Amino acid sequence: MADLEAVLADVSYLMAMEKSKSTPAARASKKIILPEPSIRSVMQKYLEERDELTFDKIFNQKI
């Protein structure tokens, strides 16, 4: 009888494992939203860090 209970426990464990493979985990289903890595935003941040975000620097002209 103990063998039958052990087999049933193993089967239910394996079935639960198979079910968990088909459904994503709760933490994996939450997507992380990343900022848009466009060239404009990257260059804007780069120029802001160096205090070069001016018309003169960007267009290489005087107003």
PQR file with spaces between the fields and no chain letter, atoms N, CA, C, O and H, PARSE charges and radii, in Angstrom:
ATOM       1  N    MET     1       0.823   -1.202    0.000 -0.4000 1.5000
ATOM       2  CA   MET     1       0.000    0.000    0.000 -0.0000 2.0000
ATOM       3  C    MET     1       0.865    1.264    0.000  0.5500 1.7000
ATOM       4  O    MET     1       0.533    2.255   -0.650 -0.5500 1.4000
ATOM       5  N    ALA     2       1.959    1.213    0.727 -0.4000 1.5000
ATOM       6  CA   ALA     2       2.858    2.367    0.773 -0.0000 2.0000
ATOM       7  C    ALA     2       3.470    2.614   -0.597  0.5500 1.7000
ATOM       8  O    ALA     2       3.700    3.761   -0.980 -0.5500 1.4000
ATOM       9  H    ALA     2       2.229    0.408    1.255  0.4000 1.0000
ATOM      10  N    ASP     3       3.737    1.529   -1.343 -0.4000 1.5000
ATOM      11  CA   ASP     3       4.289    1.687   -2.687 -0.0000 2.0000
ATOM      12  C    ASP     3       3.294    2.392   -3.604  0.5500 1.7000
ATOM      13  O    ASP     3       3.678    3.246   -4.403 -0.5500 1.4000
ATOM      14  H    ASP     3       3.550    0.597   -1.031  0.4000 1.0000
ATOM      15  N    LEU     4       2.020    2.034   -3.488 -0.4000 1.5000
ATOM      16  CA   LEU     4       0.993    2.662   -4.306 -0.0000 2.0000
ATOM      17  C    LEU     4       0.886    4.160   -3.986  0.5500 1.7000
ATOM      18  O    LEU     4       0.759    4.983   -4.893 -0.5500 1.4000
ATOM      19  H    LEU     4       1.709    1.340   -2.839  0.4000 1.0000
ATOM      20  N    GLU     5       0.938    4.506   -2.710 -0.4000 1.5000
ATOM      21  CA   GLU     5       0.879    5.915   -2.321 -0.0000 2.0000
ATOM      22  C    GLU     5       2.099    6.683   -2.834  0.5500 1.7000
ATOM      23  O    GLU     5       1.983    7.839   -3.240 -0.5500 1.4000
ATOM      24  H    GLU     5       1.041    3.838   -1.973  0.4000 1.0000
ATOM      25  N    ALA     6       3.258    6.041   -2.814 -0.4000 1.5000
ATOM      26  CA   ALA     6       4.477    6.686   -3.308 -0.0000 2.0000
ATOM      27  C    ALA     6       4.379    6.920   -4.807  0.5500 1.7000
ATOM      28  O    ALA     6       4.783    7.969   -5.309 -0.5500 1.4000
ATOM      29  H    ALA     6       3.352    5.102   -2.485  0.4000 1.0000
ATOM      30  N    VAL     7       3.839    5.933   -5.521 -0.4000 1.5000
ATOM      31  CA   VAL     7       3.683    6.069   -6.973 -0.0000 2.0000
ATOM      32  C    VAL     7       2.689    7.178   -7.286  0.5500 1.7000
ATOM      33  O    VAL     7       2.930    7.988   -8.181 -0.5500 1.4000
ATOM      34  H    VAL     7       3.510    5.080   -5.113  0.4000 1.0000
ATOM      35  N    LEU     8       1.574    7.226   -6.560 -0.4000 1.5000
ATOM      36  CA   LEU     8       0.581    8.277   -6.776 -0.0000 2.0000
ATOM      37  C    LEU     8       1.171    9.660   -6.475  0.5500 1.7000
ATOM      38  O    LEU     8       0.889   10.624   -7.186 -0.5500 1.4000
ATOM      39  H    LEU     8       1.378    6.568   -5.833  0.4000 1.0000
ATOM      40  N    ALA     9       1.976    9.752   -5.440 -0.4000 1.5000
ATOM      41  CA   ALA     9       2.613   11.027   -5.115 -0.0000 2.0000
ATOM      42  C    ALA     9       3.572   11.439   -6.226  0.5500 1.7000
ATOM      43  O    ALA     9       3.618   12.607   -6.610 -0.5500 1.4000
ATOM      44  H    ALA     9       2.206    8.969   -4.863  0.4000 1.0000
ATOM      45  N    ASP    10       4.338   10.475   -6.744 -0.4000 1.5000
ATOM      46  CA   ASP    10       5.270   10.773   -7.836 -0.0000 2.0000
ATOM      47  C    ASP    10       4.527   11.221   -9.088  0.5500 1.7000
ATOM      48  O    ASP    10       4.936   12.170   -9.756 -0.5500 1.4000
ATOM      49  H    ASP    10       4.300    9.526   -6.432  0.4000 1.0000
ATOM      50  N    VAL    11       3.430   10.531   -9.401 -0.4000 1.5000
ATOM      51  CA   VAL    11       2.655   10.870  -10.595 -0.0000 2.0000
ATOM      52  C    VAL    11       2.050   12.267  -10.453  0.5500 1.7000
ATOM      53  O    VAL    11       2.086   13.057  -11.396 -0.5500 1.4000
ATOM      54  H    VAL    11       3.097    9.760   -8.858  0.4000 1.0000
ATOM      55  N    SER    12       1.502   12.570   -9.292 -0.4000 1.5000
ATOM      56  CA   SER    12       0.902   13.897   -9.115 -0.0000 2.0000
ATOM      57  C    SER    12       1.975   14.984   -9.167  0.5500 1.7000
ATOM      58  O    SER    12       1.720   16.083   -9.661 -0.5500 1.4000
ATOM      59  H    SER    12       1.473   11.928   -8.526  0.4000 1.0000
ATOM      60  N    TYR    13       3.170   14.685   -8.662 -0.4000 1.5000
ATOM      61  CA   TYR    13       4.277   15.640   -8.736 -0.0000 2.0000
ATOM      62  C    TYR    13       4.676   15.883  -10.188  0.5500 1.7000
ATOM      63  O    TYR    13       4.871   17.025  -10.603 -0.5500 1.4000
ATOM      64  H    TYR    13       3.377   13.792   -8.261  0.4000 1.0000
ATOM      65  N    LEU    14       4.797   14.803  -10.955 -0.4000 1.5000
ATOM      66  CA   LEU    14       5.181   14.936  -12.360 -0.0000 2.0000
ATOM      67  C    LEU    14       4.113   15.672  -13.164  0.5500 1.7000
ATOM      68  O    LEU    14       4.437   16.463  -14.050 -0.5500 1.4000
ATOM      69  H    LEU    14       4.638   13.875  -10.618  0.4000 1.0000
ATOM      70  N    MET    15       2.846   15.415  -12.861 -0.4000 1.5000
ATOM      71  CA   MET    15       1.772   16.118  -13.560 -0.0000 2.0000
ATOM      72  C    MET    15       1.806   17.612  -13.232  0.5500 1.7000
ATOM      73  O    MET    15       1.575   18.449  -14.104 -0.5500 1.4000
ATOM      74  H    MET    15       2.583   14.773  -12.141  0.4000 1.0000
ATOM      75  N    ALA    16       2.093   17.938  -11.981 -0.4000 1.5000
ATOM      76  CA   ALA    16       2.195   19.348  -11.602 -0.0000 2.0000
ATOM      77  C    ALA    16       3.374   20.008  -12.308  0.5500 1.7000
ATOM      78  O    ALA    16       3.281   21.166  -12.714 -0.5500 1.4000
ATOM      79  H    ALA    16       2.281   17.257  -11.272  0.4000 1.0000
ATOM      80  N    MET    17       4.477   19.289  -12.456 -0.4000 1.5000
ATOM      81  CA   MET    17       5.641   19.833  -13.157 -0.0000 2.0000
ATOM      82  C    MET    17       5.317   20.093  -14.624  0.5500 1.7000
ATOM      83  O    MET    17       5.705   21.128  -15.167 -0.5500 1.4000
ATOM      84  H    MET    17       4.553   18.348  -12.126  0.4000 1.0000
ATOM      85  N    GLU    18       4.614   19.171  -15.270 -0.4000 1.5000
ATOM      86  CA   GLU    18       4.232   19.352  -16.672 -0.0000 2.0000
ATOM      87  C    GLU    18       3.287   20.538  -16.825  0.5500 1.7000
ATOM      88  O    GLU    18       3.399   21.308  -17.778 -0.5500 1.4000
ATOM      89  H    GLU    18       4.299   18.330  -14.830  0.4000 1.0000
ATOM      90  N    LYS    19       2.361   20.681  -15.885 -0.4000 1.5000
ATOM      91  CA   LYS    19       1.424   21.800  -15.951 -0.0000 2.0000
ATOM      92  C    LYS    19       2.156   23.129  -15.771  0.5500 1.7000
ATOM      93  O    LYS    19       1.830   24.112  -16.436 -0.5500 1.4000
ATOM      94  H    LYS    19       2.270   20.055  -15.111  0.4000 1.0000
ATOM      95  N    SER    20       3.135   23.163  -14.884 -0.4000 1.5000
ATOM      96  CA   SER    20       3.864   24.411  -14.645 -0.0000 2.0000
ATOM      97  C    SER    20       4.734   24.786  -15.837  0.5500 1.7000
ATOM      98  O    SER    20       5.035   25.964  -16.028 -0.5500 1.4000
ATOM      99  H    SER    20       3.401   22.364  -14.344  0.4000 1.0000
ATOM     100  N    LYS    21       5.142   23.815  -16.639 -0.4000 1.5000
ATOM     101  CA   LYS    21       5.927   24.119  -17.843 -0.0000 2.0000
ATOM     102  C    LYS    21       5.076   24.843  -18.881  0.5500 1.7000
ATOM     103  O    LYS    21       5.572   25.718  -19.591 -0.5500 1.4000
ATOM     104  H    LYS    21       4.897   22.858  -16.484  0.4000 1.0000
ATOM     105  N    SER    22       3.800   24.483  -18.971 -0.4000 1.5000
ATOM     106  CA   SER    22       2.939   25.069  -19.996 -0.0000 2.0000
ATOM     107  C    SER    22       2.456   26.468  -19.624  0.5500 1.7000
ATOM     108  O    SER    22       2.163   27.271  -20.510 -0.5500 1.4000
ATOM     109  H    SER    22       3.397   23.772  -18.394  0.4000 1.0000
ATOM     110  N    THR    23       2.369   26.772  -18.330 -0.4000 1.5000
ATOM     111  CA   THR    23       1.940   28.105  -17.908 -0.0000 2.0000
ATOM     112  C    THR    23       3.145   28.863  -17.374  0.5500 1.7000
ATOM     113  O    THR    23       3.887   28.340  -16.542 -0.5500 1.4000
ATOM     114  H    THR    23       2.607   26.119  -17.611  0.4000 1.0000
ATOM     115  N    PRO    24       3.350   30.087  -17.842 -0.5600 1.5000
ATOM     116  CA   PRO    24       4.503   30.852  -17.357  0.2800 2.0000
ATOM     117  C    PRO    24       4.344   31.218  -15.887  0.5500 1.7000
ATOM     118  O    PRO    24       3.225   31.369  -15.395 -0.5500 1.4000
ATOM     119  N    ALA    25       5.428   31.354  -15.216 -0.4000 1.5000
ATOM     120  CA   ALA    25       5.399   31.737  -13.807 -0.0000 2.0000
ATOM     121  C    ALA    25       4.858   33.157  -13.677  0.5500 1.7000
ATOM     122  O    ALA    25       4.948   33.948  -14.616 -0.5500 1.4000
ATOM     123  H    ALA    25       6.336   31.232  -15.616  0.4000 1.0000
ATOM     124  N    ALA    26       4.312   33.471  -12.543 -0.4000 1.5000
ATOM     125  CA   ALA    26       3.708   34.793  -12.337 -0.0000 2.0000
ATOM     126  C    ALA    26       4.743   35.898  -12.492  0.5500 1.7000
ATOM     127  O    ALA    26       4.450   36.949  -13.062 -0.5500 1.4000
ATOM     128  H    ALA    26       4.239   32.829  -11.780  0.4000 1.0000
ATOM     129  N    ARG    27       5.938   35.668  -11.994 -0.4000 1.5000
ATOM     130  CA   ARG    27       6.953   36.717  -12.105 -0.0000 2.0000
ATOM     131  C    ARG    27       7.487   36.832  -13.521  0.5500 1.7000
ATOM     132  O    ARG    27       7.945   37.904  -13.916 -0.5500 1.4000
ATOM     133  H    ARG    27       6.176   34.815  -11.531  0.4000 1.0000
ATOM     134  N    ALA    28       7.439   35.760  -14.290 -0.4000 1.5000
ATOM     135  CA   ALA    28       7.933   35.800  -15.666 -0.0000 2.0000
ATOM     136  C    ALA    28       6.918   36.454  -16.600  0.5500 1.7000
ATOM     137  O    ALA    28       7.290   36.951  -17.664 -0.5500 1.4000
ATOM     138  H    ALA    28       7.066   34.890  -13.969  0.4000 1.0000
ATOM     139  N    SER    29       5.640   36.460  -16.215 -0.4000 1.5000
ATOM     140  CA   SER    29       4.624   37.033  -17.090 -0.0000 2.0000
ATOM     141  C    SER    29       4.613   38.562  -17.030  0.5500 1.7000
ATOM     142  O    SER    29       4.064   39.210  -17.921 -0.5500 1.4000
ATOM     143  H    SER    29       5.339   36.056  -15.351  0.4000 1.0000
ATOM     144  N    LYS    30       5.212   39.141  -15.992 -0.4000 1.5000
ATOM     145  CA   LYS    30       5.268   40.600  -15.889 -0.0000 2.0000
ATOM     146  C    LYS    30       6.428   41.106  -16.729  0.5500 1.7000
ATOM     147  O    LYS    30       7.587   40.791  -16.460 -0.5500 1.4000
ATOM     148  H    LYS    30       5.658   38.615  -15.269  0.4000 1.0000
ATOM     149  N    LYS    31       6.108   41.890  -17.746 -0.4000 1.5000
ATOM     150  CA   LYS    31       7.136   42.381  -18.655 -0.0000 2.0000
ATOM     151  C    LYS    31       7.755   43.664  -18.124  0.5500 1.7000
ATOM     152  O    LYS    31       7.074   44.513  -17.547 -0.5500 1.4000
ATOM     153  H    LYS    31       5.167   42.146  -17.964  0.4000 1.0000
ATOM     154  N    ILE    32       9.042   43.785  -18.327 -0.4000 1.5000
ATOM     155  CA   ILE    32       9.754   44.995  -17.941 -0.0000 2.0000
ATOM     156  C    ILE    32       9.755   45.930  -19.145  0.5500 1.7000
ATOM     157  O    ILE    32      10.175   45.547  -20.237 -0.5500 1.4000
ATOM     158  H    ILE    32       9.595   43.096  -18.795  0.4000 1.0000
ATOM     159  N    ILE    33       9.290   47.137  -18.942 -0.4000 1.5000
ATOM     160  CA   ILE    33       9.234   48.108  -20.031 -0.0000 2.0000
ATOM     161  C    ILE    33      10.530   48.910  -20.025  0.5500 1.7000
ATOM     162  O    ILE    33      10.839   49.605  -19.057 -0.5500 1.4000
ATOM     163  H    ILE    33       8.949   47.447  -18.055  0.4000 1.0000
ATOM     164  N    LEU    34      11.274   48.805  -21.105 -0.4000 1.5000
ATOM     165  CA   LEU    34      12.537   49.518  -21.234 -0.0000 2.0000
ATOM     166  C    LEU    34      12.340   50.779  -22.059  0.5500 1.7000
ATOM     167  O    LEU    34      11.456   50.820  -22.915 -0.5500 1.4000
ATOM     168  H    LEU    34      11.023   48.240  -21.891  0.4000 1.0000
ATOM     169  N    PRO    35      13.135   51.797  -21.823 -0.5600 1.5000
ATOM     170  CA   PRO    35      13.014   53.009  -22.638  0.2800 2.0000
ATOM     171  C    PRO    35      13.434   52.737  -24.078  0.5500 1.7000
ATOM     172  O    PRO    35      14.212   51.825  -24.354 -0.5500 1.4000
ATOM     173  N    GLU    36      12.909   53.539  -24.976 -0.4000 1.5000
ATOM     174  CA   GLU    36      13.214   53.378  -26.399 -0.0000 2.0000
ATOM     175  C    GLU    36      14.684   53.719  -26.654  0.5500 1.7000
ATOM     176  O    GLU    36      15.111   54.839  -26.375 -0.5500 1.4000
ATOM     177  H    GLU    36      12.277   54.281  -24.752  0.4000 1.0000
ATOM     178  N    PRO    37      15.464   52.768  -27.180 -0.5600 1.5000
ATOM     179  CA   PRO    37      16.898   53.027  -27.394  0.2800 2.0000
ATOM     180  C    PRO    37      17.173   53.681  -28.748  0.5500 1.7000
ATOM     181  O    PRO    37      18.011   53.210  -29.517 -0.5500 1.4000
ATOM     182  N    SER    38      16.466   54.760  -29.025 -0.4000 1.5000
ATOM     183  CA   SER    38      16.671   55.416  -30.314 -0.0000 2.0000
ATOM     184  C    SER    38      17.964   56.219  -30.288  0.5500 1.7000
ATOM     185  O    SER    38      18.465   56.580  -29.223 -0.5500 1.4000
ATOM     186  H    SER    38      15.786   55.143  -28.400  0.4000 1.0000
ATOM     187  N    ILE    39      18.489   56.489  -31.460 -0.4000 1.5000
ATOM     188  CA   ILE    39      19.722   57.267  -31.578 -0.0000 2.0000
ATOM     189  C    ILE    39      19.523   58.661  -30.987  0.5500 1.7000
ATOM     190  O    ILE    39      20.424   59.210  -30.352 -0.5500 1.4000
ATOM     191  H    ILE    39      18.082   56.195  -32.325  0.4000 1.0000
ATOM     192  N    ARG    40      18.342   59.225  -31.202 -0.4000 1.5000
ATOM     193  CA   ARG    40      18.071   60.574  -30.700 -0.0000 2.0000
ATOM     194  C    ARG    40      18.182   60.630  -29.182  0.5500 1.7000
ATOM     195  O    ARG    40      18.842   61.518  -28.641 -0.5500 1.4000
ATOM     196  H    ARG    40      17.611   58.779  -31.718  0.4000 1.0000
ATOM     197  N    SER    41      17.538   59.682  -28.485 -0.4000 1.5000
ATOM     198  CA   SER    41      17.568   59.731  -27.023 -0.0000 2.0000
ATOM     199  C    SER    41      18.962   59.443  -26.477  0.5500 1.7000
ATOM     200  O    SER    41      19.368   60.027  -25.472 -0.5500 1.4000
ATOM     201  H    SER    41      17.002   58.961  -28.924  0.4000 1.0000
ATOM     202  N    VAL    42      19.690   58.554  -27.128 -0.4000 1.5000
ATOM     203  CA   VAL    42      21.053   58.239  -26.691 -0.0000 2.0000
ATOM     204  C    VAL    42      21.965   59.447  -26.883  0.5500 1.7000
ATOM     205  O    VAL    42      22.736   59.802  -25.992 -0.5500 1.4000
ATOM     206  H    VAL    42      19.360   58.079  -27.944  0.4000 1.0000
ATOM     207  N    MET    43      21.871   60.072  -28.048 -0.4000 1.5000
ATOM     208  CA   MET    43      22.713   61.239  -28.319 -0.0000 2.0000
ATOM     209  C    MET    43      22.324   62.424  -27.435  0.5500 1.7000
ATOM     210  O    MET    43      23.191   63.180  -26.997 -0.5500 1.4000
ATOM     211  H    MET    43      21.245   59.784  -28.772  0.4000 1.0000
ATOM     212  N    GLN    44      21.039   62.588  -27.171 -0.4000 1.5000
ATOM     213  CA   GLN    44      20.599   63.683  -26.308 -0.0000 2.0000
ATOM     214  C    GLN    44      21.173   63.517  -24.906  0.5500 1.7000
ATOM     215  O    GLN    44      21.658   64.482  -24.315 -0.5500 1.4000
ATOM     216  H    GLN    44      20.335   61.974  -27.527  0.4000 1.0000
ATOM     217  N    LYS    45      21.121   62.305  -24.375 -0.4000 1.5000
ATOM     218  CA   LYS    45      21.685   62.058  -23.048 -0.0000 2.0000
ATOM     219  C    LYS    45      23.194   62.283  -23.048  0.5500 1.7000
ATOM     220  O    LYS    45      23.738   62.868  -22.112 -0.5500 1.4000
ATOM     221  H    LYS    45      20.727   61.522  -24.855  0.4000 1.0000
ATOM     222  N    TYR    46      23.859   61.825  -24.087 -0.4000 1.5000
ATOM     223  CA   TYR    46      25.311   61.991  -24.209 -0.0000 2.0000
ATOM     224  C    TYR    46      25.687   63.474  -24.216  0.5500 1.7000
ATOM     225  O    TYR    46      26.603   63.892  -23.508 -0.5500 1.4000
ATOM     226  H    TYR    46      23.417   61.350  -24.848  0.4000 1.0000
ATOM     227  N    LEU    47      24.975   64.258  -25.017 -0.4000 1.5000
ATOM     228  CA   LEU    47      25.277   65.688  -25.108 -0.0000 2.0000
ATOM     229  C    LEU    47      24.916   66.435  -23.823  0.5500 1.7000
ATOM     230  O    LEU    47      25.610   67.374  -23.434 -0.5500 1.4000
ATOM     231  H    LEU    47      24.231   63.918  -25.591  0.4000 1.0000
ATOM     232  N    GLU    48      23.827   66.016  -23.162 -0.4000 1.5000
ATOM     233  CA   GLU    48      23.446   66.655  -21.901 -0.0000 2.0000
ATOM     234  C    GLU    48      24.501   66.421  -20.825  0.5500 1.7000
ATOM     235  O    GLU    48      24.805   67.325  -20.047 -0.5500 1.4000
ATOM     236  H    GLU    48      23.263   65.253  -23.478  0.4000 1.0000
ATOM     237  N    GLU    49      25.058   65.220  -20.778 -0.4000 1.5000
ATOM     238  CA   GLU    49      26.079   64.909  -19.780 -0.0000 2.0000
ATOM     239  C    GLU    49      27.327   65.766  -19.966  0.5500 1.7000
ATOM     240  O    GLU    49      28.032   66.058  -19.000 -0.5500 1.4000
ATOM     241  H    GLU    49      24.811   64.486  -21.411  0.4000 1.0000
ATOM     242  N    ARG    50      27.598   66.165  -21.190 -0.4000 1.5000
ATOM     243  CA   ARG    50      28.793   66.955  -21.485 -0.0000 2.0000
ATOM     244  C    ARG    50      28.488   68.446  -21.660  0.5500 1.7000
ATOM     245  O    ARG    50      29.351   69.213  -22.087 -0.5500 1.4000
ATOM     246  H    ARG    50      27.025   65.929  -21.975  0.4000 1.0000
ATOM     247  N    ASP    51      27.270   68.848  -21.331 -0.4000 1.5000
ATOM     248  CA   ASP    51      26.829   70.246  -21.492 -0.0000 2.0000
ATOM     249  C    ASP    51      27.076   70.763  -22.902  0.5500 1.7000
ATOM     250  O    ASP    51      27.496   71.907  -23.079 -0.5500 1.4000
ATOM     251  H    ASP    51      26.569   68.225  -20.985  0.4000 1.0000
ATOM     252  N    GLU    52      26.825   69.944  -23.888 -0.4000 1.5000
ATOM     253  CA   GLU    52      27.017   70.329  -25.288 -0.0000 2.0000
ATOM     254  C    GLU    52      25.706   70.305  -26.066  0.5500 1.7000
ATOM     255  O    GLU    52      25.710   70.216  -27.294 -0.5500 1.4000
ATOM     256  H    GLU    52      26.484   69.015  -23.744  0.4000 1.0000
ATOM     257  N    LEU    53      24.595   70.383  -25.358 -0.4000 1.5000
ATOM     258  CA   LEU    53      23.297   70.322  -26.019 -0.0000 2.0000
ATOM     259  C    LEU    53      22.873   71.734  -26.418  0.5500 1.7000
ATOM     260  O    LEU    53      21.926   72.297  -25.870 -0.5500 1.4000
ATOM     261  H    LEU    53      24.592   70.455  -24.360  0.4000 1.0000
ATOM     262  N    THR    54      23.595   72.284  -27.380 -0.4000 1.5000
ATOM     263  CA   THR    54      23.305   73.627  -27.885 -0.0000 2.0000
ATOM     264  C    THR    54      23.198   73.559  -29.404  0.5500 1.7000
ATOM     265  O    THR    54      23.680   72.621  -30.041 -0.5500 1.4000
ATOM     266  H    THR    54      24.365   71.826  -27.825  0.4000 1.0000
ATOM     267  N    PHE    55      22.558   74.573  -29.962 -0.4000 1.5000
ATOM     268  CA   PHE    55      22.411   74.635  -31.415 -0.0000 2.0000
ATOM     269  C    PHE    55      23.774   74.666  -32.094  0.5500 1.7000
ATOM     270  O    PHE    55      23.987   74.001  -33.108 -0.5500 1.4000
ATOM     271  H    PHE    55      22.166   75.334  -29.445  0.4000 1.0000
ATOM     272  N    ASP    56      24.697   75.443  -31.528 -0.4000 1.5000
ATOM     273  CA   ASP    56      26.033   75.581  -32.121 -0.0000 2.0000
ATOM     274  C    ASP    56      26.747   74.233  -32.223  0.5500 1.7000
ATOM     275  O    ASP    56      27.368   73.922  -33.239 -0.5500 1.4000
ATOM     276  H    ASP    56      24.524   75.983  -30.704  0.4000 1.0000
ATOM     277  N    LYS    57      26.647   73.443  -31.162 -0.4000 1.5000
ATOM     278  CA   LYS    57      27.339   72.147  -31.156 -0.0000 2.0000
ATOM     279  C    LYS    57      26.650   71.139  -32.073  0.5500 1.7000
ATOM     280  O    LYS    57      27.312   70.377  -32.779 -0.5500 1.4000
ATOM     281  H    LYS    57      26.142   73.696  -30.336  0.4000 1.0000
ATOM     282  N    ILE    58      25.324   71.141  -32.057 -0.4000 1.5000
ATOM     283  CA   ILE    58      24.585   70.143  -32.841 -0.0000 2.0000
ATOM     284  C    ILE    58      24.721   70.399  -34.334  0.5500 1.7000
ATOM     285  O    ILE    58      25.011   69.475  -35.095 -0.5500 1.4000
ATOM     286  H    ILE    58      24.786   71.760  -31.484  0.4000 1.0000
ATOM     287  N    PHE    59      24.513   71.657  -34.770 -0.4000 1.5000
ATOM     288  CA   PHE    59      24.518   71.964  -36.199 -0.0000 2.0000
ATOM     289  C    PHE    59      25.823   72.575  -36.688  0.5500 1.7000
ATOM     290  O    PHE    59      25.988   72.829  -37.881 -0.5500 1.4000
ATOM     291  H    PHE    59      24.278   72.408  -34.153  0.4000 1.0000
ATOM     292  N    ASN    60      26.745   72.808  -35.766 -0.4000 1.5000
ATOM     293  CA   ASN    60      28.050   73.376  -36.108 -0.0000 2.0000
ATOM     294  C    ASN    60      27.897   74.716  -36.831  0.5500 1.7000
ATOM     295  O    ASN    60      28.632   75.011  -37.772 -0.5500 1.4000
ATOM     296  H    ASN    60      26.611   72.601  -34.797  0.4000 1.0000
ATOM     297  N    GLN    61      26.923   75.529  -36.374 -0.4000 1.5000
ATOM     298  CA   GLN    61      26.664   76.848  -36.959 -0.0000 2.0000
ATOM     299  C    GLN    61      26.317   77.824  -35.845  0.5500 1.7000
ATOM     300  O    GLN    61      25.865   77.427  -34.771 -0.5500 1.4000
ATOM     301  H    GLN    61      26.325   75.289  -35.609  0.4000 1.0000
ATOM     302  N    LYS    62      26.526   79.065  -36.106 -0.4000 1.5000
ATOM     303  CA   LYS    62      26.087   80.124  -35.189 -0.0000 2.0000
ATOM     304  C    LYS    62      24.722   80.625  -35.647  0.5500 1.7000
ATOM     305  O    LYS    62      24.430   80.664  -36.842 -0.5500 1.4000
ATOM     306  H    LYS    62      26.893   79.388  -36.979  0.4000 1.0000
ATOM     307  N    ILE    63      23.892   81.008  -34.678 -0.4000 1.5000
ATOM     308  CA   ILE    63      22.558   81.523  -35.024 -0.0000 2.0000
ATOM     309  C    ILE    63      22.672   82.961  -35.476  0.5500 1.7000
ATOM     310  O    ILE    63      21.665   83.584  -35.813 -0.5500 1.4000
ATOM     311  H    ILE    63      24.130   80.976  -33.707  0.4000 1.0000
